[in-house]
Each structure stands twice: as structure tokens, then as C-alpha cells.
Amino acid sequence: MDEENKLSRKTVLKAALAAGVAAPVALFGGPALARTSVAEGQVPELTPACHDGDEPTIEQTEGPYFKPNSPERTNLVTPGTQGTRLTVTGYVFGRACLPVNRALLDFWQADVNGAYDNTGYTFRGHQYTNAQGAFTLSTIVPGLYPGRTRHIHVKVQAPGRPILTTQLYFPNEPRNNTDTIFDARLLMTVRDNGSAKEAAFDFVLNVPQTPTSTPPTSTTTTGGPTTSQPPGGTSWAVGTSYAAGARVTYDGRGYVCLQGHTAQPGWEPPAVPALWRAE
């Protein structure tokens, strides 16, 4: 991974720490995200594998099996799709909690009725993380079927590394207590957003990394002390519409807007790395 494609450890941890403070309480329906755990001085746990017969199978076999060659897409919802809309966001990190660029994520899940499409590619698709290690999946809350709790399948692979096959779970599901495959370490954080839901999960892969830090830009004046260069941009404010590329200052630090939005309480730049990148 190129140096220019890395977020500094300091940036990741500061954003994580702020997220733990500023994110609405309703968001936290599962264990702490990897970025939050590291911010508290803990070594991030590797994301556990989880299999339930989801290896590729012959065409005649029915069941919730993995299918190779899914289309590359981040949106699994099509016009007329039934079900509660769900947006899943997060990051793929290595052992030092540095983002993994171009990590492959291949998702598949049941529809609202708990059925899998084993002939086509409905609710199946793969994508790659961006330079910040981030991903976004637009889908629906999957339905239930006998013997299993609600879940989403995913295969995650860093470039040139082994594949991790695992599943993501929803908090407060009654069947979490009876599903023998369920693993609480794979719970997403979930919150309501109107009639839809938003979820988050950070994957930690067994990818060796060397922790790095980015020192603040400084200038030296003749005969004077070394001082930090103040960040540019206007001060971040609730209710302001920001376009991608806009620069703001928040709590003495500069941020660049990654996607257009209108600022709302709880969306302070350090709390939403999907919207802002620290400079």
C-alpha cells in the first residue's frame, strides 16, 4: 500500500475517539468498532471467520450458498425492491489499524422473505475499498429463514492476502440466542434513520502493517520558535451545506469534505470519516 493511500494512525485514532463521544447513543447496538477500540489503547481483534456451508457448490444444489462472479456494485437495491432499506458502512484495517486500500468485499444475503437467489445475482455484489479503506453497501435488512438469525454474508480479501469468509449480525435479534453459528464479535452497530436503518462494521484483517504517524506541518521563523501551521477553511457549522472538496476547521484541525451533505448535530468532522478526511 502506497504511503499516499494511508491514513495516519493519529488521524484514525483521533477520529475514532471523537466518534465515540459525538455519535448518537442509538447508534451503539453492538460491540465497539475497531477504530474506537484502538483509540482506547486496545489492540484490535482480528475479524473472526464464520462458515455455514457457504463454499461454492454445484449448480444443482439448492441453499444459501456463495456464488462466484457476482457483479461489481455497491447498491444491491433495484426499483421495486421490498424490505427496509439498509446502508452498511465501515473500514477494512490491517493489524496496525491502518486502512487497506483496494480490499475486496463480496456480499450476499437473503431477500425480505429469507430466500436466496441461486439462479441470478439478486442481493449479491462485490466492491473494493477506497484509498481510505472505506466501503459502503446499500441493501435491505435480510429476512429470516429456519434455523438462522438475521445476517449478511461477506468475503473480505486484502490484495495478495488470504480470503476471510464471515458474516455480519444485527443486535437485539431474538434468534441471536439460539443460532449456534452466531458470534457476538460480528455484531454491527445499527441505528434507525427514518424508515431506513444505518449500520457500521470495521473489518480487521491479518495484514502486517507498520504504525505510522503524520507530524503537523510547521514553519520556522528566524530567531523565533517553531509553530504549527493553522489549518485552512471556514469553521464547521450545523446547518451548512458542504460540497465535496470543501475545507473546514473543527477543533483546531482542518478537514476536507468527501461527499456533499448538510451538516447536522452528531456529524462533526471527526465523528464521520465517511464525510470528512482530516488534513
C-alpha positions as a Markdown table, in Angstrom:
| # | Residue | x | y | z |
|---|---|---|---|---|
| 1 | Met | 0.0 | 0.0 | 0.0 |
| 2 | Asp | 1.5 | 3.4 | -1.0 |
| 3 | Glu | 2.2 | 5.9 | 1.6 |
| 4 | Glu | -0.1 | 8.4 | -0.1 |
| 5 | Asn | -3.0 | 6.0 | 0.3 |
| 6 | Lys | -2.6 | 5.6 | 4.0 |
| 7 | Leu | -4.4 | 7.4 | 6.7 |
| 8 | Ser | -2.1 | 8.2 | 9.6 |
| 9 | Arg | -2.6 | 6.2 | 12.8 |
| 10 | Lys | -3.1 | 9.6 | 14.5 |
| 11 | Thr | -5.9 | 10.5 | 12.1 |
| 12 | Val | -7.7 | 7.2 | 12.5 |
| 13 | Leu | -7.4 | 7.2 | 16.3 |
| 14 | Lys | -8.5 | 10.9 | 16.7 |
| 15 | Ala | -11.5 | 10.4 | 14.5 |
| 16 | Ala | -12.4 | 7.2 | 16.4 |
| 17 | Leu | -12.1 | 8.9 | 19.8 |
| 18 | Ala | -14.3 | 11.7 | 18.6 |
| 19 | Ala | -16.8 | 9.3 | 17.1 |
| 20 | Gly | -17.2 | 7.6 | 20.4 |
| 21 | Val | -18.2 | 10.8 | 22.0 |
| 22 | Ala | -20.2 | 12.5 | 19.3 |
| 23 | Ala | -22.1 | 9.7 | 17.7 |
| 24 | Pro | -25.8 | 9.4 | 18.9 |
| 25 | Val | -26.3 | 6.8 | 21.7 |
| 26 | Ala | -28.8 | 5.0 | 19.5 |
| 27 | Leu | -26.0 | 4.0 | 17.1 |
| 28 | Phe | -24.3 | 1.7 | 19.5 |
| 29 | Gly | -26.2 | -1.6 | 19.2 |
| 30 | Gly | -23.1 | -3.8 | 19.1 |
| 31 | Pro | -19.5 | -4.0 | 20.2 |
| 32 | Ala | -17.1 | -1.1 | 19.7 |
| 33 | Leu | -15.9 | -0.6 | 16.2 |
| 34 | Ala | -12.2 | -1.4 | 15.6 |
| 35 | Arg | -11.3 | 2.3 | 15.2 |
| 36 | Thr | -12.8 | 3.0 | 18.7 |
| 37 | Ser | -11.1 | 0.1 | 20.4 |
| 38 | Val | -7.7 | 1.2 | 19.2 |
| 39 | Ala | -8.4 | 4.7 | 20.2 |
| 40 | Glu | -8.8 | 3.4 | 23.8 |
| 41 | Gly | -5.4 | 1.8 | 23.7 |
| 42 | Gln | -6.6 | -1.7 | 22.9 |
| 43 | Val | -5.0 | -3.9 | 20.2 |
| 44 | Pro | -7.7 | -4.6 | 17.5 |
| 45 | Glu | -9.0 | -8.1 | 17.3 |
| 46 | Leu | -8.9 | -9.9 | 14.0 |
| 47 | Thr | -12.3 | -10.3 | 12.5 |
| 48 | Pro | -13.3 | -13.9 | 13.1 |
| 49 | Ala | -14.2 | -16.3 | 10.2 |
| 50 | Cys | -17.7 | -17.8 | 10.0 |
| 51 | His | -18.8 | -20.6 | 7.7 |
| 52 | Asp | -22.1 | -22.3 | 7.3 |
| 53 | Gly | -21.7 | -24.4 | 4.2 |
| 54 | Asp | -21.2 | -21.3 | 2.0 |
| 55 | Glu | -18.4 | -22.6 | -0.2 |
| 56 | Pro | -19.1 | -22.7 | -3.9 |
| 57 | Thr | -21.4 | -25.5 | -4.8 |
| 58 | Ile | -22.5 | -27.3 | -8.0 |
| 59 | Glu | -25.4 | -25.7 | -9.9 |
| 60 | Gln | -28.0 | -28.3 | -9.0 |
| 61 | Thr | -27.6 | -27.7 | -5.2 |
| 62 | Glu | -30.2 | -25.5 | -3.6 |
| 63 | Gly | -29.5 | -23.4 | -0.4 |
| 64 | Pro | -27.9 | -20.2 | 0.7 |
| 65 | Tyr | -24.5 | -20.7 | -1.0 |
| 66 | Phe | -21.8 | -18.4 | -2.2 |
| 67 | Lys | -21.7 | -17.8 | -6.0 |
| 68 | Pro | -18.6 | -16.5 | -7.7 |
| 69 | Asn | -18.5 | -13.8 | -10.3 |
| 70 | Ser | -21.0 | -11.5 | -8.7 |
| 71 | Pro | -21.4 | -8.1 | -10.3 |
| 72 | Glu | -19.2 | -5.2 | -9.1 |
| 73 | Arg | -21.6 | -2.8 | -7.4 |
| 74 | Thr | -22.2 | -1.1 | -4.1 |
| 75 | Asn | -26.0 | -0.9 | -4.4 |
| 76 | Leu | -28.0 | -4.2 | -4.2 |
| 77 | Val | -31.4 | -2.5 | -4.3 |
| 78 | Thr | -33.3 | -2.2 | -7.6 |
| 79 | Pro | -36.6 | -0.4 | -8.4 |
| 80 | Gly | -39.4 | -2.2 | -6.7 |
| 81 | Thr | -37.2 | -4.0 | -4.1 |
| 82 | Gln | -39.2 | -4.8 | -1.0 |
| 83 | Gly | -37.8 | -4.5 | 2.5 |
| 84 | Thr | -36.4 | -2.0 | 5.0 |
| 85 | Arg | -33.5 | -0.1 | 3.3 |
| 86 | Leu | -30.2 | -0.6 | 5.0 |
| 87 | Thr | -26.9 | 1.2 | 4.5 |
| 88 | Val | -23.8 | -0.5 | 5.8 |
| 89 | Thr | -20.5 | 1.5 | 6.1 |
| 90 | Gly | -17.2 | 0.8 | 7.6 |
| 91 | Tyr | -13.5 | 0.3 | 7.0 |
| 92 | Val | -11.0 | -2.5 | 6.4 |
| 93 | Phe | -7.9 | -2.3 | 8.6 |
| 94 | Gly | -4.7 | -4.3 | 8.9 |
| 95 | Arg | -3.0 | -5.2 | 12.2 |
| 96 | Ala | -1.8 | -1.7 | 12.9 |
| 97 | Cys | -5.3 | -0.3 | 12.3 |
| 98 | Leu | -4.2 | 1.4 | 9.1 |
| 99 | Pro | -6.7 | 1.3 | 6.2 |
| 100 | Val | -6.3 | -1.3 | 3.5 |
| 101 | Asn | -6.8 | 0.2 | 0.0 |
| 102 | Arg | -8.5 | -1.9 | -2.7 |
| 103 | Ala | -9.6 | -4.7 | -0.4 |
| 104 | Leu | -12.2 | -6.9 | -2.0 |
| 105 | Leu | -15.6 | -7.3 | -0.2 |
| 106 | Asp | -18.1 | -9.7 | -1.8 |
| 107 | Phe | -21.6 | -9.6 | -0.1 |
| 108 | Trp | -24.6 | -11.9 | -0.4 |
| 109 | Gln | -27.7 | -12.2 | 1.6 |
| 110 | Ala | -31.4 | -13.3 | 1.7 |
| 111 | Asp | -34.2 | -11.2 | 0.4 |
| 112 | Val | -37.0 | -9.8 | 2.6 |
| 113 | Asn | -38.7 | -13.3 | 2.7 |
| 114 | Gly | -35.5 | -15.1 | 3.7 |
| 115 | Ala | -34.8 | -16.6 | 0.3 |
| 116 | Tyr | -31.5 | -16.5 | -1.7 |
| 117 | Asp | -31.3 | -16.0 | -5.4 |
| 118 | Asn | -29.4 | -19.1 | -6.5 |
| 119 | Thr | -30.0 | -18.7 | -10.2 |
| 120 | Gly | -29.1 | -15.0 | -10.6 |
| 121 | Tyr | -27.4 | -12.3 | -8.6 |
| 122 | Thr | -30.1 | -10.6 | -6.6 |
| 123 | Phe | -28.7 | -9.3 | -3.4 |
| 124 | Arg | -25.2 | -10.3 | -4.4 |
| 125 | Gly | -22.3 | -8.0 | -5.4 |
| 126 | His | -18.7 | -7.2 | -4.8 |
| 127 | Gln | -16.8 | -3.9 | -4.4 |
| 128 | Tyr | -13.4 | -2.6 | -3.4 |
| 129 | Thr | -12.4 | -0.2 | -0.5 |
| 130 | Asn | -11.2 | 3.2 | -1.5 |
| 131 | Ala | -7.8 | 4.8 | -0.6 |
| 132 | Gln | -9.1 | 5.4 | 3.0 |
| 133 | Gly | -10.1 | 1.8 | 3.4 |
| 134 | Ala | -13.8 | 2.7 | 3.4 |
| 135 | Phe | -16.7 | 0.8 | 1.9 |
| 136 | Thr | -20.5 | 1.5 | 1.6 |
| 137 | Leu | -23.2 | -1.1 | 0.9 |
| 138 | Ser | -26.8 | -0.2 | 0.0 |
| 139 | Thr | -29.1 | -3.1 | 0.6 |
| 140 | Ile | -32.1 | -4.1 | 2.7 |
| 141 | Val | -32.5 | -5.8 | 6.1 |
| 142 | Pro | -32.4 | -9.5 | 5.2 |
| 143 | Gly | -35.4 | -11.7 | 6.1 |
| 144 | Leu | -35.3 | -14.7 | 8.4 |
| 145 | Tyr | -35.3 | -18.4 | 7.4 |
| 146 | Pro | -35.5 | -21.5 | 9.6 |
| 147 | Gly | -32.5 | -22.2 | 11.8 |
| 148 | Arg | -30.7 | -18.9 | 11.4 |
| 149 | Thr | -30.7 | -15.4 | 12.8 |
| 150 | Arg | -30.6 | -12.3 | 10.6 |
| 151 | His | -27.3 | -11.9 | 8.9 |
| 152 | Ile | -25.3 | -10.8 | 5.8 |
| 153 | His | -22.5 | -12.9 | 4.3 |
| 154 | Val | -19.2 | -11.4 | 3.2 |
| 155 | Lys | -15.8 | -12.4 | 1.9 |
| 156 | Val | -13.1 | -9.9 | 2.5 |
| 157 | Gln | -9.6 | -10.1 | 0.9 |
| 158 | Ala | -6.7 | -7.6 | 1.1 |
| 159 | Pro | -4.6 | -7.6 | -2.1 |
| 160 | Gly | -2.4 | -10.7 | -2.3 |
| 161 | Arg | -3.7 | -12.0 | 1.1 |
| 162 | Pro | -6.0 | -14.9 | 2.1 |
| 163 | Ile | -9.7 | -14.6 | 1.9 |
| 164 | Leu | -11.7 | -14.1 | 5.1 |
| 165 | Thr | -15.2 | -15.6 | 4.9 |
| 166 | Thr | -17.5 | -14.3 | 7.6 |
| 167 | Gln | -21.0 | -12.9 | 8.5 |
| 168 | Leu | -22.4 | -9.7 | 9.9 |
| 169 | Tyr | -25.2 | -9.8 | 12.5 |
| 170 | Phe | -27.8 | -7.4 | 13.8 |
| 171 | Pro | -28.1 | -6.5 | 17.5 |
| 172 | Asn | -31.2 | -7.3 | 19.6 |
| 173 | Glu | -32.4 | -10.1 | 17.4 |
| 174 | Pro | -34.2 | -12.9 | 19.4 |
| 175 | Arg | -32.6 | -15.6 | 17.3 |
| 176 | Asn | -29.1 | -14.4 | 18.2 |
| 177 | Asn | -29.6 | -16.5 | 21.4 |
| 178 | Thr | -30.4 | -19.7 | 19.6 |
| 179 | Asp | -28.4 | -19.6 | 16.4 |
| 180 | Thr | -25.3 | -21.9 | 17.0 |
| 181 | Ile | -23.3 | -20.0 | 14.4 |
| 182 | Phe | -23.9 | -16.6 | 15.8 |
| 183 | Asp | -20.8 | -14.7 | 17.1 |
| 184 | Ala | -21.3 | -11.5 | 19.1 |
| 185 | Arg | -17.9 | -10.2 | 17.8 |
| 186 | Leu | -19.6 | -9.9 | 14.4 |
| 187 | Leu | -22.4 | -7.6 | 15.5 |
| 188 | Met | -22.8 | -4.4 | 13.6 |
| 189 | Thr | -23.7 | -1.2 | 15.2 |
| 190 | Val | -27.2 | -0.2 | 13.9 |
| 191 | Arg | -29.4 | 2.8 | 14.2 |
| 192 | Asp | -32.7 | 4.0 | 12.7 |
| 193 | Asn | -32.8 | 6.7 | 10.1 |
| 194 | Gly | -36.4 | 7.5 | 9.5 |
| 195 | Ser | -37.9 | 4.4 | 7.9 |
| 196 | Ala | -34.5 | 3.1 | 7.0 |
| 197 | Lys | -31.5 | 1.7 | 9.0 |
| 198 | Glu | -27.8 | 2.5 | 9.1 |
| 199 | Ala | -25.2 | 0.1 | 10.2 |
| 200 | Ala | -21.4 | 0.1 | 10.6 |
| 201 | Phe | -18.7 | -2.5 | 10.9 |
| 202 | Asp | -14.9 | -2.4 | 10.7 |
| 203 | Phe | -13.0 | -5.5 | 9.5 |
| 204 | Val | -9.5 | -6.2 | 10.8 |
| 205 | Leu | -7.5 | -8.5 | 8.6 |
| 206 | Asn | -4.3 | -10.3 | 9.4 |
| 207 | Val | -2.3 | -7.9 | 7.3 |
| 208 | Pro | 1.1 | -6.9 | 8.7 |
| 209 | Gln | 1.5 | -3.2 | 8.9 |
| 210 | Thr | 3.9 | -0.7 | 10.5 |
| 211 | Pro | 2.3 | 2.0 | 12.5 |
| 212 | Thr | 2.9 | 5.5 | 11.2 |
| 213 | Ser | 2.2 | 9.0 | 12.3 |
| 214 | Thr | 2.0 | 12.2 | 10.4 |
| 215 | Pro | 3.6 | 15.2 | 12.2 |
| 216 | Pro | 1.8 | 18.5 | 12.0 |
| 217 | Thr | 3.1 | 21.0 | 9.3 |
| 218 | Ser | 5.4 | 23.5 | 10.9 |
| 219 | Thr | 7.1 | 26.7 | 10.0 |
| 220 | Thr | 10.2 | 28.2 | 11.5 |
| 221 | Thr | 10.8 | 31.9 | 11.7 |
| 222 | Thr | 14.3 | 33.4 | 12.1 |
| 223 | Gly | 15.1 | 33.8 | 15.7 |
| 224 | Gly | 11.7 | 32.5 | 16.8 |
| 225 | Pro | 10.1 | 29.3 | 17.9 |
| 226 | Thr | 8.7 | 26.6 | 15.7 |
| 227 | Thr | 4.9 | 26.8 | 15.4 |
| 228 | Ser | 2.2 | 24.7 | 13.9 |
| 229 | Gln | 0.7 | 25.9 | 10.6 |
| 230 | Pro | -3.0 | 26.6 | 11.3 |
| 231 | Pro | -5.4 | 24.6 | 9.1 |
| 232 | Gly | -7.3 | 26.5 | 6.4 |
| 233 | Gly | -11.1 | 26.7 | 5.6 |
| 234 | Thr | -14.1 | 28.1 | 7.4 |
| 235 | Ser | -15.3 | 26.8 | 10.7 |
| 236 | Trp | -17.6 | 23.8 | 10.5 |
| 237 | Ala | -21.2 | 24.7 | 11.5 |
| 238 | Val | -24.5 | 22.8 | 11.8 |
| 239 | Gly | -27.0 | 23.5 | 9.0 |
| 240 | Thr | -24.3 | 24.4 | 6.5 |
| 241 | Ser | -24.3 | 22.6 | 3.1 |
| 242 | Tyr | -20.9 | 21.4 | 2.1 |
| 243 | Ala | -19.8 | 20.2 | -1.3 |
| 244 | Ala | -17.2 | 17.6 | -1.9 |
| 245 | Gly | -13.8 | 19.2 | -1.7 |
| 246 | Ala | -14.9 | 21.9 | 0.7 |
| 247 | Arg | -12.4 | 22.6 | 3.6 |
| 248 | Val | -13.4 | 23.4 | 7.1 |
| 249 | Thr | -11.7 | 23.8 | 10.5 |
| 250 | Tyr | -13.1 | 22.0 | 13.5 |
| 251 | Asp | -11.5 | 21.9 | 17.0 |
| 252 | Gly | -8.3 | 23.4 | 15.6 |
| 253 | Arg | -7.9 | 20.9 | 12.8 |
| 254 | Gly | -8.5 | 21.1 | 9.1 |
| 255 | Tyr | -10.8 | 18.7 | 7.2 |
| 256 | Val | -11.8 | 18.1 | 3.5 |
| 257 | Cys | -15.3 | 17.1 | 2.6 |
| 258 | Leu | -15.5 | 13.7 | 0.8 |
| 259 | Gln | -19.2 | 13.9 | -0.3 |
| 260 | Gly | -21.8 | 16.6 | -0.4 |
| 261 | His | -24.2 | 16.9 | 2.6 |
| 262 | Thr | -25.8 | 19.3 | 5.0 |
| 263 | Ala | -24.2 | 19.3 | 8.5 |
| 264 | Gln | -26.3 | 18.0 | 11.4 |
| 265 | Pro | -25.6 | 17.6 | 15.1 |
| 266 | Gly | -23.6 | 14.4 | 15.6 |
| 267 | Trp | -22.0 | 14.8 | 12.2 |
| 268 | Glu | -18.9 | 16.7 | 13.4 |
| 269 | Pro | -15.9 | 16.0 | 11.1 |
| 270 | Pro | -14.0 | 13.7 | 13.5 |
| 271 | Ala | -17.2 | 11.7 | 14.1 |
| 272 | Val | -18.0 | 10.8 | 10.4 |
| 273 | Pro | -14.9 | 9.8 | 8.5 |
| 274 | Ala | -17.1 | 8.8 | 5.6 |
| 275 | Leu | -17.9 | 12.5 | 5.1 |
| 276 | Trp | -14.7 | 14.2 | 6.2 |
| 277 | Arg | -10.9 | 13.5 | 5.8 |
| 278 | Ala | -8.5 | 15.1 | 8.3 |
| 279 | Glu | -5.7 | 17.0 | 6.7 |
